[in-house]
Amino acid sequence: MLSEGFDLSMQDHNVSLTPTESEAVSLDLGKSGTNEYEIQRKGLTDMQLSFIKDCFNKLPDDRKKQNFAGQIARGLKYDSISEPELKKYVEQAIANVDNEQLTSLLDQILPLTKNFKDKIDLLLKEHRKKTFKKWLDTDKVCCSPTYKFPASCNVKSKVLGLSKGLFTDEGDMNTFEQRVIQKIADLDNVVYWHRNPERGNGFGINGFINHYPDFIVKLKSGKVALIETKGDDRDNSDSLDKIELGSYWSNMAGSSTFKYYMVFDKKKVDGAFTISEVLERLKEL
């Protein structure tokens, strides 16, 4: 719904066309050792690439960019953007590229498709974020208590030795997550904690992105804290968006009762906390 009104043709068309190493491949069906057919991926030989480029160069000049843009567009899939719109966007992005440059990029279709996807994903997210903020201001977005814990919880792996888990031997967590929740569970005012399942199975904050915080913590005061953990070695490109969305959720759900904290080990990120900083705040709740 937040994608409504998004016009790709009116967006920024600056997409990186910088060549990287060749990504041209052939995909063939062949029999495996079990006599079943499987896809065999091989890099194209110089002869094969030369043949493809010769075929491309034989196209009329006005069709070369259409052909190139079509190959990129077919690799992009969006529910809210049609393939003709995608093709037109690619054509606009390569408008100043001459035929010789296009030919040199023929073995770059896969990485260039990713470049276009990354760019369009970013443009869509910015549009959704802007729309979401507008809907917050005009009361088109509301927050209501609809989530309930399941009666039972199936985990892929168990973590022994952690106290106060809502379900027995909750697991599915990395070393940093274990360290964070162990310290939280040791607090006297914590009633229970729950490892929130990921996408579609747990509690999600539904906004301009969908965010499933790692832990739900209930305190003796009745307050509830959502805890999102981020190891210092993680790619945190979405951290600021999650912090912002968590703040919106906390305010709309009732900041006197519901809290959101993103926790890093040592890394400093605006709006996030270290383990000790979160523990200090939870103690006061």
Residue frames as qw, qx, qy, qz and C-alpha x, y, z in Angstrom:
[[0.000, 0.883, 0.469, 0.000, 0.00, 0.00, 0.00],
 [0.320, -0.789, 0.082, 0.518, 2.86, 2.37, 0.76],
 [0.436, -0.088, 0.575, 0.687, 4.10, 1.95, -2.84],
 [0.296, 0.763, 0.569, 0.082, 0.97, 3.62, -4.23],
 [0.102, 0.985, 0.035, -0.132, 1.80, 6.72, -6.24],
 [0.516, -0.524, 0.484, 0.475, 5.38, 5.66, -6.91],
 [0.667, 0.737, 0.029, -0.100, 6.37, 6.74, -10.44],
 [0.805, -0.229, 0.279, 0.470, 9.69, 5.17, -11.44],
 [0.543, 0.580, 0.267, 0.546, 10.06, 7.40, -14.50],
 [0.085, -0.929, -0.019, -0.359, 10.19, 10.49, -12.26],
 [0.764, -0.611, 0.094, 0.187, 12.97, 9.12, -10.06],
 [0.142, -0.792, 0.536, 0.256, 16.73, 9.58, -10.07],
 [0.923, 0.374, -0.054, -0.070, 18.29, 7.62, -12.96],
 [0.139, 0.761, -0.619, 0.137, 21.88, 7.65, -11.72],
 [0.965, -0.185, 0.171, -0.081, 22.79, 3.95, -11.61],
 [0.304, -0.650, 0.637, 0.281, 26.36, 2.65, -11.54],
 [0.881, 0.453, -0.033, -0.132, 27.38, 1.11, -14.88],
 [0.065, -0.750, 0.658, 0.024, 30.97, 0.52, -13.83],
 [0.843, 0.203, -0.478, -0.136, 32.16, -2.81, -15.27],
 [0.598, -0.554, 0.562, -0.143, 33.35, -5.50, -12.87],
 [0.162, -0.289, 0.905, 0.267, 34.74, -8.91, -13.73],
 [0.454, 0.023, -0.623, -0.637, 32.76, -10.87, -16.27],
 [0.478, -0.001, 0.697, -0.534, 29.57, -12.48, -14.98],
 [0.682, 0.290, -0.346, -0.575, 28.41, -13.98, -18.28],
 [0.374, -0.196, 0.896, -0.134, 27.46, -17.62, -17.82],
 [0.538, 0.025, -0.638, -0.550, 25.73, -20.44, -19.63],
 [0.554, -0.132, 0.631, -0.526, 23.06, -22.53, -17.90],
 [0.523, 0.184, -0.726, -0.406, 22.57, -26.04, -19.23],
 [0.844, -0.245, 0.248, -0.408, 20.59, -29.07, -18.13],
 [0.464, 0.429, -0.775, -0.016, 22.68, -32.17, -17.63],
 [0.874, -0.312, -0.345, -0.140, 22.47, -35.50, -15.83],
 [0.279, -0.733, 0.537, -0.312, 24.09, -35.78, -12.44],
 [0.081, 0.324, -0.936, 0.106, 25.60, -38.86, -10.81],
 [0.410, 0.171, 0.774, -0.451, 22.12, -39.94, -9.71],
 [0.192, 0.267, 0.793, 0.513, 20.96, -39.78, -13.32],
 [0.061, 0.825, 0.516, -0.223, 18.71, -36.81, -12.49],
 [0.398, 0.638, 0.182, 0.633, 18.82, -33.59, -14.46],
 [0.391, -0.742, -0.229, 0.495, 20.34, -30.56, -12.76],
 [0.297, 0.953, -0.004, 0.057, 21.38, -27.07, -13.84],
 [0.781, -0.131, 0.081, 0.605, 25.04, -26.80, -14.77],
 [0.042, 0.990, 0.032, -0.133, 26.49, -23.28, -14.56],
 [0.757, -0.014, 0.211, 0.619, 29.59, -22.47, -16.61],
 [0.063, -0.729, 0.102, 0.674, 31.38, -19.28, -17.49],
 [0.706, 0.692, 0.131, -0.080, 31.18, -18.32, -21.18],
 [0.730, -0.081, 0.289, 0.614, 34.28, -18.81, -23.28],
 [0.078, -0.510, 0.203, 0.832, 35.85, -15.94, -25.22],
 [0.016, 0.084, 0.777, 0.624, 34.44, -17.48, -28.41],
 [0.084, -0.619, -0.781, -0.003, 30.91, -17.58, -26.99],
 [0.125, -0.726, -0.247, 0.629, 31.16, -14.00, -25.78],
 [0.102, -0.306, 0.468, 0.823, 32.48, -12.90, -29.14],
 [0.002, -0.334, -0.843, -0.422, 29.53, -14.58, -30.87],
 [0.109, -0.737, -0.615, 0.258, 27.02, -12.83, -28.57],
 [0.134, -0.649, 0.023, 0.748, 28.66, -9.45, -29.16],
 [0.096, -0.062, 0.668, 0.736, 28.68, -10.00, -32.94],
 [0.045, -0.552, -0.807, -0.204, 24.94, -10.74, -32.86],
 [0.160, -0.767, -0.391, 0.483, 24.35, -7.66, -30.73],
 [0.171, -0.484, 0.266, 0.816, 26.36, -5.42, -33.05],
 [0.093, 0.185, 0.767, 0.607, 24.29, -6.56, -36.03],
 [0.007, 0.716, 0.668, -0.201, 21.17, -5.08, -34.47],
 [0.176, 0.751, 0.212, 0.600, 20.02, -1.66, -35.72],
 [0.243, 0.244, -0.430, 0.835, 21.33, 1.12, -33.47],
 [0.450, -0.353, 0.058, -0.818, 17.84, 2.02, -32.25],
 [0.878, -0.240, -0.312, -0.272, 17.28, -1.57, -31.07],
 [0.578, 0.245, -0.627, 0.461, 20.54, -2.08, -29.22],
 [0.104, -0.260, 0.511, -0.813, 19.55, -0.08, -26.16],
 [0.757, -0.151, -0.047, -0.634, 16.07, -1.62, -26.22],
 [0.855, 0.077, -0.513, 0.007, 17.60, -5.09, -26.30],
 [0.379, 0.244, -0.624, 0.638, 20.06, -4.29, -23.51],
 [0.341, -0.247, 0.331, -0.845, 17.39, -2.64, -21.34],
 [0.832, -0.102, -0.261, -0.479, 15.06, -5.58, -21.93],
 [0.720, 0.096, -0.641, 0.246, 17.64, -8.05, -20.62],
 [0.103, 0.188, -0.565, 0.797, 18.07, -5.98, -17.44],
 [0.529, -0.175, 0.081, -0.826, 14.32, -5.44, -16.95],
 [0.823, -0.068, -0.484, -0.289, 13.55, -9.16, -17.23],
 [0.583, 0.036, -0.673, 0.455, 15.81, -9.77, -14.24],
 [0.076, -0.111, 0.411, -0.902, 13.91, -7.28, -12.07],
 [0.337, -0.444, -0.797, -0.232, 10.69, -8.40, -10.38],
 [0.061, 0.042, 0.438, -0.896, 8.37, -6.01, -8.53],
 [0.102, 0.541, 0.830, -0.093, 4.68, -6.36, -7.70],
 [0.063, 0.822, 0.322, -0.466, 4.16, -2.61, -7.91],
 [0.094, 0.696, -0.389, -0.597, 6.24, -1.89, -11.05],
 [0.879, 0.406, 0.210, -0.134, 5.52, -3.40, -14.48],
 [0.750, -0.079, 0.387, 0.530, 8.26, -4.76, -16.76],
 [0.414, 0.705, 0.284, 0.500, 7.63, -2.02, -19.41],
 [0.243, -0.961, 0.031, -0.128, 8.15, 0.62, -16.69],
 [0.725, -0.522, 0.324, 0.312, 11.37, -1.08, -15.62],
 [0.700, 0.281, 0.386, 0.532, 12.61, -1.29, -19.20],
 [0.187, 0.890, 0.174, 0.378, 11.88, 2.40, -19.77],
 [0.469, -0.868, 0.154, 0.056, 13.78, 3.29, -16.59],
 [0.763, -0.243, 0.394, 0.451, 16.82, 1.30, -17.71],
 [0.540, 0.579, 0.349, 0.501, 16.66, 2.92, -21.16],
 [0.060, -0.969, -0.037, -0.235, 16.67, 6.36, -19.53],
 [0.644, -0.692, 0.263, 0.194, 19.60, 5.35, -17.32],
 [0.678, -0.119, 0.502, 0.524, 21.70, 4.25, -20.31],
 [0.432, 0.857, 0.266, -0.087, 20.59, 7.08, -22.61],
 [0.095, 0.928, -0.337, -0.125, 24.10, 8.58, -22.78],
 [0.621, -0.346, 0.672, 0.209, 25.91, 5.27, -23.26],
 [0.449, 0.556, -0.461, -0.527, 27.16, 4.72, -26.81],
 [0.941, 0.155, -0.168, -0.250, 26.96, 1.43, -28.72],
 [0.561, 0.444, -0.631, 0.300, 30.61, 0.56, -28.13],
 [0.190, -0.361, 0.649, -0.642, 30.18, 0.93, -24.37],
 [0.821, -0.051, 0.155, -0.547, 26.99, -1.14, -24.46],
 [0.854, 0.298, -0.424, -0.049, 28.79, -3.94, -26.26],
 [0.320, 0.420, -0.699, 0.482, 31.52, -3.94, -23.62],
 [0.398, -0.241, 0.538, -0.703, 28.84, -4.32, -20.93],
 [0.774, 0.018, -0.418, -0.476, 27.16, -7.38, -22.42],
 [0.666, -0.007, -0.712, 0.222, 29.04, -9.70, -20.06],
 [0.073, 0.094, -0.542, 0.832, 27.97, -7.51, -17.11],
 [0.464, -0.397, -0.466, -0.639, 24.21, -8.14, -17.29],
 [0.656, -0.438, -0.604, 0.114, 24.02, -9.98, -13.92],
 [0.420, -0.298, -0.364, 0.776, 25.97, -7.45, -11.80],
 [0.060, -0.131, -0.170, -0.975, 24.30, -4.52, -13.60],
 [0.500, -0.470, -0.593, -0.421, 20.88, -6.03, -12.89],
 [0.573, -0.463, -0.529, 0.421, 21.84, -6.11, -9.20],
 [0.234, -0.072, -0.088, 0.966, 22.94, -2.46, -9.42],
 [0.294, -0.307, -0.377, -0.823, 19.54, -1.52, -10.84],
 [0.599, -0.486, -0.629, -0.096, 17.72, -3.60, -8.23],
 [0.483, -0.323, -0.426, 0.694, 19.66, -1.98, -5.38],
 [0.037, 0.046, 0.075, 0.995, 18.87, 1.47, -6.77],
 [0.443, -0.367, -0.483, -0.660, 15.14, 0.80, -7.27],
 [0.597, -0.431, -0.645, 0.207, 14.89, -0.87, -3.85],
 [0.329, -0.223, -0.302, 0.866, 16.33, 2.29, -2.30],
 [0.166, -0.149, -0.250, -0.942, 13.98, 4.58, -4.26],
 [0.550, -0.420, -0.625, -0.362, 10.98, 2.46, -3.25],
 [0.541, -0.388, -0.582, 0.467, 12.01, 2.46, 0.41],
 [0.149, -0.093, -0.128, 0.976, 12.38, 6.25, 0.41],
 [0.361, -0.262, -0.410, -0.795, 8.91, 6.61, -1.17],
 [0.616, -0.423, -0.660, -0.078, 7.34, 4.19, 1.33],
 [0.445, -0.274, -0.469, 0.712, 9.04, 5.95, 4.24],
 [0.048, -0.044, -0.048, -0.997, 7.75, 9.34, 3.10],
 [0.513, -0.325, -0.520, -0.601, 4.23, 7.98, 2.63],
 [0.601, -0.354, -0.678, 0.232, 4.35, 6.20, 6.00],
 [0.257, -0.177, -0.352, 0.882, 5.31, 9.41, 7.82],
 [0.270, -0.142, -0.235, -0.923, 2.49, 11.28, 6.07],
 [0.613, -0.343, -0.624, -0.340, 0.00, 8.58, 7.06],
 [0.476, -0.287, -0.616, 0.558, 1.21, 8.78, 10.66],
 [0.050, -0.088, -0.149, 0.984, 0.56, 12.53, 10.65],
 [0.462, -0.073, -0.283, -0.837, -2.91, 12.08, 9.17],
 [0.558, -0.132, 0.648, -0.501, -3.92, 9.13, 11.40],
 [0.797, 0.296, -0.340, -0.402, -4.14, 6.67, 8.51],
 [0.603, 0.192, -0.739, 0.232, -1.76, 4.42, 10.42],
 [0.613, -0.611, 0.159, -0.475, -2.77, 3.18, 13.84],
 [0.252, 0.321, -0.872, 0.271, -1.33, 0.83, 16.45],
 [0.767, -0.314, -0.006, -0.559, -3.53, -1.81, 18.08],
 [0.338, -0.425, 0.813, -0.211, -2.88, -4.75, 20.49],
 [0.856, 0.227, -0.155, -0.437, -3.51, -7.70, 18.18],
 [0.519, 0.415, -0.742, 0.087, -0.47, -9.95, 18.71],
 [0.811, -0.455, 0.210, -0.302, -0.68, -12.96, 21.03],
 [0.123, -0.516, 0.847, 0.023, 2.00, -15.42, 22.08],
 [0.698, 0.070, -0.619, -0.352, 1.46, -18.93, 20.68],
 [0.850, -0.443, 0.077, -0.275, 0.53, -21.77, 23.03],
 [0.869, -0.256, 0.289, 0.309, 3.75, -23.59, 22.15],
 [0.203, 0.884, -0.350, -0.235, 7.03, -22.80, 20.43],
 [0.955, 0.118, 0.148, 0.227, 9.15, -25.05, 18.20],
 [0.086, -0.888, 0.386, 0.233, 12.86, -24.20, 18.08],
 [0.784, 0.505, -0.361, 0.018, 15.54, -25.50, 15.73],
 [0.598, 0.202, -0.592, 0.501, 18.14, -25.58, 18.48],
 [0.579, -0.758, -0.298, -0.033, 18.01, -25.32, 22.27],
 [0.261, 0.594, -0.432, 0.626, 20.13, -23.14, 24.51],
 [0.713, -0.466, -0.508, 0.131, 20.56, -24.62, 27.97],
 [0.532, -0.211, -0.340, 0.746, 21.37, -22.63, 31.09],
 [0.043, -0.275, -0.092, -0.956, 19.34, -19.50, 30.31],
 [0.017, -0.393, -0.785, 0.478, 16.72, -18.62, 32.91],
 [0.231, 0.533, 0.331, -0.744, 13.32, -16.93, 32.58],
 [0.080, 0.048, -0.701, -0.707, 12.60, -17.98, 29.00],
 [0.622, 0.070, 0.116, -0.771, 8.87, -17.81, 28.24],
 [0.940, 0.159, -0.187, -0.237, 9.15, -21.18, 26.49],
 [0.836, -0.428, 0.315, 0.137, 11.37, -24.06, 27.61],
 [0.655, -0.231, 0.479, 0.538, 14.97, -24.02, 26.33],
 [0.468, 0.861, 0.130, -0.151, 14.44, -21.27, 23.76],
 [0.656, -0.260, 0.400, 0.585, 17.26, -21.14, 21.22],
 [0.525, 0.650, 0.385, 0.393, 18.01, -20.12, 17.63],
 [0.077, -0.995, 0.051, 0.030, 20.41, -17.35, 18.59],
 [0.665, 0.518, -0.332, 0.424, 24.03, -16.43, 17.98],
 [0.619, -0.144, -0.474, 0.609, 26.73, -15.88, 20.60],
 [0.055, 0.184, -0.138, 0.972, 26.14, -12.14, 20.95],
 [0.556, -0.399, -0.315, -0.657, 22.38, -12.62, 21.32],
 [0.765, -0.321, -0.543, 0.133, 22.98, -15.22, 24.02],
 [0.446, -0.021, -0.382, 0.810, 25.27, -12.85, 25.89],
 [0.184, -0.290, -0.038, -0.938, 22.77, -10.00, 25.75],
 [0.679, -0.394, -0.351, -0.510, 19.75, -12.01, 26.86],
 [0.702, -0.186, -0.581, 0.368, 21.75, -13.75, 29.62],
 [0.228, 0.039, -0.330, 0.915, 22.55, -10.37, 31.18],
 [0.410, -0.283, -0.167, -0.851, 18.96, -9.21, 30.77],
 [0.749, -0.310, -0.548, -0.204, 17.58, -12.40, 32.32],
 [0.554, -0.090, -0.571, 0.599, 19.85, -11.86, 35.35],
 [0.119, -0.325, 0.124, -0.930, 18.04, -8.61, 36.20],
 [0.072, 0.180, 0.835, -0.515, 15.77, -8.97, 39.26],
 [0.407, 0.412, 0.290, -0.762, 12.86, -7.10, 37.64],
 [0.396, 0.252, -0.663, -0.583, 12.62, -9.32, 34.53],
 [0.780, -0.001, 0.417, -0.467, 9.65, -11.71, 34.56],
 [0.804, 0.153, 0.543, 0.187, 10.41, -13.47, 31.25],
 [0.112, 0.593, -0.454, -0.655, 12.00, -13.06, 27.85],
 [0.799, 0.359, 0.476, -0.076, 11.09, -14.59, 24.49],
 [0.285, -0.278, 0.601, 0.693, 13.23, -15.11, 21.39],
 [0.539, 0.569, 0.180, -0.595, 10.97, -13.56, 18.75],
 [0.691, 0.199, 0.620, 0.313, 10.74, -15.76, 15.62],
 [0.125, -0.281, 0.378, 0.873, 11.64, -14.15, 12.33],
 [0.285, 0.132, -0.361, -0.878, 9.50, -13.11, 9.39],
 [0.588, -0.122, -0.530, -0.598, 5.88, -14.10, 9.46],
 [0.654, -0.236, -0.714, 0.082, 6.06, -16.23, 12.62],
 [0.411, -0.325, -0.511, 0.682, 6.69, -13.72, 15.39],
 [0.013, -0.868, -0.343, 0.358, 5.81, -10.17, 16.39],
 [0.511, 0.248, 0.311, 0.762, 6.55, -7.73, 13.58],
 [0.028, 0.666, 0.167, -0.727, 6.49, -3.96, 13.43],
 [0.500, 0.499, 0.607, 0.363, 4.76, -3.31, 10.12],
 [0.014, -0.822, -0.049, 0.567, 5.90, 0.02, 8.66],
 [0.464, 0.782, -0.299, -0.290, 7.91, 1.30, 5.70],
 [0.387, 0.350, -0.853, 0.008, 9.99, -1.81, 6.39],
 [0.856, -0.376, -0.236, -0.264, 8.94, -4.94, 8.29],
 [0.138, 0.577, -0.663, 0.456, 10.95, -5.38, 11.46],
 [0.864, -0.345, -0.347, -0.120, 11.01, -8.42, 13.76],
 [0.157, -0.768, 0.511, -0.352, 13.00, -7.48, 16.91],
 [0.453, 0.269, -0.841, 0.123, 15.08, -10.30, 18.40],
 [0.285, -0.191, -0.837, 0.426, 13.62, -10.39, 21.91],
 [0.408, -0.637, -0.251, -0.603, 10.45, -9.50, 23.80],
 [0.359, 0.033, -0.699, 0.618, 11.09, -8.84, 27.50],
 [0.459, -0.701, -0.384, -0.389, 8.37, -8.53, 30.17],
 [0.206, 0.321, -0.543, 0.748, 9.18, -6.66, 33.39],
 [0.220, -0.380, -0.808, 0.393, 7.58, -6.89, 36.84],
 [0.098, 0.339, 0.188, -0.917, 6.24, -3.34, 36.42],
 [0.573, 0.572, 0.544, -0.221, 4.13, -4.58, 33.49],
 [0.250, 0.792, -0.305, -0.465, 6.28, -2.79, 30.95],
 [0.894, 0.239, 0.342, 0.164, 7.39, -4.56, 27.76],
 [0.066, -0.776, 0.426, 0.460, 10.71, -3.97, 26.00],
 [0.883, 0.460, 0.073, 0.057, 11.63, -5.02, 22.47],
 [0.429, -0.685, 0.469, 0.355, 15.35, -5.72, 22.11],
 [0.803, 0.593, -0.045, 0.039, 17.13, -5.81, 18.74],
 [0.647, -0.563, 0.357, 0.370, 20.75, -7.01, 18.87],
 [0.630, 0.766, -0.123, 0.045, 23.41, -6.03, 16.34],
 [0.828, -0.276, 0.136, 0.468, 26.89, -7.50, 16.39],
 [0.103, -0.809, 0.214, 0.538, 29.64, -5.00, 15.60],
 [0.285, -0.234, 0.755, 0.542, 30.65, -7.08, 12.57],
 [0.413, 0.552, 0.724, -0.014, 27.19, -6.92, 11.00],
 [0.141, 0.272, 0.393, 0.867, 26.22, -4.84, 7.96],
 [0.045, -0.538, -0.631, 0.558, 24.07, -2.24, 9.69],
 [0.046, 0.133, 0.401, 0.905, 22.77, -0.34, 6.67],
 [0.377, -0.532, -0.576, -0.493, 19.19, -0.81, 7.91],
 [0.411, -0.287, -0.649, 0.572, 19.88, -0.06, 11.57],
 [0.036, 0.100, 0.145, -0.984, 18.80, 3.58, 11.48],
 [0.480, -0.180, -0.482, -0.711, 15.54, 2.64, 9.77],
 [0.592, -0.319, -0.739, 0.043, 14.83, 0.02, 12.42],
 [0.276, -0.223, -0.489, 0.797, 15.63, 2.44, 15.24],
 [0.220, -0.008, -0.100, -0.970, 13.31, 5.04, 13.72],
 [0.581, -0.231, -0.600, -0.498, 10.51, 2.52, 13.21],
 [0.519, -0.272, -0.731, 0.350, 10.97, 1.17, 16.75],
 [0.079, -0.136, -0.321, 0.934, 10.60, 4.71, 18.08],
 [0.428, -0.119, -0.331, -0.832, 7.37, 5.23, 16.11],
 [0.620, -0.255, -0.726, -0.155, 6.00, 1.94, 17.47],
 [0.387, -0.215, -0.637, 0.632, 6.93, 2.76, 21.07],
 [0.101, 0.066, 0.139, -0.983, 5.27, 6.18, 20.92],
 [0.538, -0.105, -0.405, -0.732, 2.09, 4.91, 19.28],
 [0.631, -0.223, -0.743, 0.001, 1.77, 1.79, 21.45],
 [0.524, -0.823, -0.092, -0.197, 2.33, 3.91, 24.57],
 [0.487, 0.561, -0.498, 0.447, 5.88, 4.87, 25.50],
 [0.425, -0.565, 0.459, -0.538, 5.05, 4.67, 29.22],
 [0.882, -0.138, 0.386, -0.235, 4.54, 0.90, 28.79],
 [0.907, 0.310, 0.210, 0.192, 6.33, -0.16, 25.61],
 [0.197, -0.824, 0.396, 0.353, 10.02, 0.41, 24.90],
 [0.879, 0.456, 0.005, 0.140, 12.34, -0.34, 21.98],
 [0.342, -0.796, 0.439, 0.238, 16.12, -0.72, 22.23],
 [0.839, 0.484, -0.221, 0.114, 18.73, -1.58, 19.63],
 [0.649, -0.684, 0.311, 0.120, 21.89, -3.00, 21.22],
 [0.662, 0.617, -0.390, 0.172, 25.43, -3.03, 19.85],
 [0.840, -0.238, -0.273, 0.405, 28.45, -4.49, 21.57],
 [0.458, -0.467, -0.043, 0.755, 30.75, -1.47, 21.31],
 [0.273, 0.320, 0.462, 0.781, 29.86, 0.24, 18.07],
 [0.065, 0.463, 0.344, -0.814, 28.30, 3.71, 18.31],
 [0.043, 0.382, 0.683, 0.621, 25.19, 4.27, 16.20],
 [0.230, -0.152, 0.127, -0.953, 22.77, 7.17, 16.70],
 [0.715, -0.187, -0.075, -0.670, 19.79, 6.00, 18.73],
 [0.863, -0.024, -0.504, 0.011, 21.35, 2.64, 19.67],
 [0.531, -0.741, 0.315, -0.264, 22.80, 1.49, 23.00],
 [0.296, 0.404, -0.850, 0.165, 25.57, -0.67, 24.41],
 [0.596, -0.289, -0.749, -0.003, 24.69, -3.67, 26.61],
 [0.325, -0.236, -0.561, 0.724, 25.48, -1.78, 29.82],
 [0.173, -0.006, -0.020, -0.985, 23.37, 1.21, 28.74],
 [0.581, -0.232, -0.548, -0.555, 20.34, -0.99, 28.07],
 [0.563, -0.266, -0.731, 0.279, 20.75, -2.85, 31.36],
 [0.128, -0.111, -0.375, 0.911, 20.81, 0.46, 33.23],
 [0.390, -0.073, -0.198, -0.897, 17.55, 1.52, 31.57],
 [0.635, -0.223, -0.683, -0.284, 15.80, -1.81, 32.10],
 [0.393, -0.167, -0.700, 0.572, 16.70, -1.73, 35.81],
 [0.084, 0.108, 0.243, -0.960, 14.84, 1.58, 36.15],
 [0.501, -0.099, -0.443, -0.737, 11.67, 0.20, 34.52]]
